[in-house]
Amino acid sequence: MLVERGMQVMNVEVVGDAYAIASNYLRKAGAIPDTFLTNERLIEIIVKLFQHGEFNRIRLANKAISRFEAEVNIQPGAPAGTQITA
């Protein structure tokens, strides 16, 4: 399904799938709470990546996970709830 946002057209299915993949991983890693609420920062990252030309849902999810973890200082692969302090 395509949805018009201003002047751009967004494939909601690709963005939604990428969000589902990324949020599932981040929930299991303990980076985001296990709720039904949408994580606004994660969806913003995915939408921005999509707007910059990334249309593959797996690459979108992986890049979003990396950026999200970098923003909240979570070490990839660390036990749930582990954060890096500088």
Buried (B, 14 or more C-beta within 10 A) or exposed (E): EEEEEEEEEBBEEBBBBBBEBBBEBBBEBBBBEEEEEEBEBBBEBBBEBBEEEBEEBEEBBBBBBEBBBEEEEBEEEBEEEEEEEE
